[in-house]
């Protein structure tokens, strides 16, 4: 983009005013209906808390939203006829599993179709068809449908292919999307200040210090990614992580077994987090060490960004990464907390063998 869009509150104001100032630059996604619209859409306006904004049609569809039938955001003046023709075909059979062979049977050259859709919408026709099916599957699962039923309805004969495609689009396994309506958040005290945990019944989605500056944006992104609302309350997963953190801070354990929901991260970020969790308590690694372990010394900065994207503090121990010169470098919870955690773990490392022998 040639310029930055305003914040979401300003875009919501433009939506209410049906302003054309951001036509083609921003789209409104409505969580309650699962559709995305132009900001000029004449339909009844959603509530602010139910509206999120993306800067491309591709992102809207990749997030599971379908195009509004009133403002028709996929339609553009002066667009190549082949695009409109195939979009109309898709509207007639939204759950059809399109292939390149189908396009050939209709008299289209698949490579021509692919280039035309990439130019017009930023994604291929087959991608759009797949995202529509998977978005419908996500909706069915959230309403309690069986995974096998959603899989077959989406046109996937193979369970593994469905899981892989669903994971890429939604960021979590199909079984994790069943009955996924609300996430719950609660706070508890630690020696380093209050922490906030966000979880569903079984998995932890976020664990941060309450005064972390990025926390509001992380919560907003989490709700957008899961298409859920975070409400105040307790779940068994929050009870479990609080108990494990209590044992950790009291020096009794360095083990965390609460299941983690890591769908908010990219594949690369999840790989980095996995490597962080393999660093033993009481030890540290430099960013360059991680990059070299991955046989790509050039990705040091990418390792740092992935480290910073972690939103499950302590359990995914981003505090164990330090600079090449041994400096503590940045830490979202504050360098004083990072220093405390490293000293605490070094002390536990020295004490735990004796404690285990005594038990």
Order of alpha helices (4+ residues) and beta strands (2+ residues): alpha-beta-beta-beta-alpha-beta-alpha-alpha-alpha-alpha-alpha-alpha-beta-beta-beta-alpha-beta-alpha-alpha-beta-alpha-alpha-beta-alpha
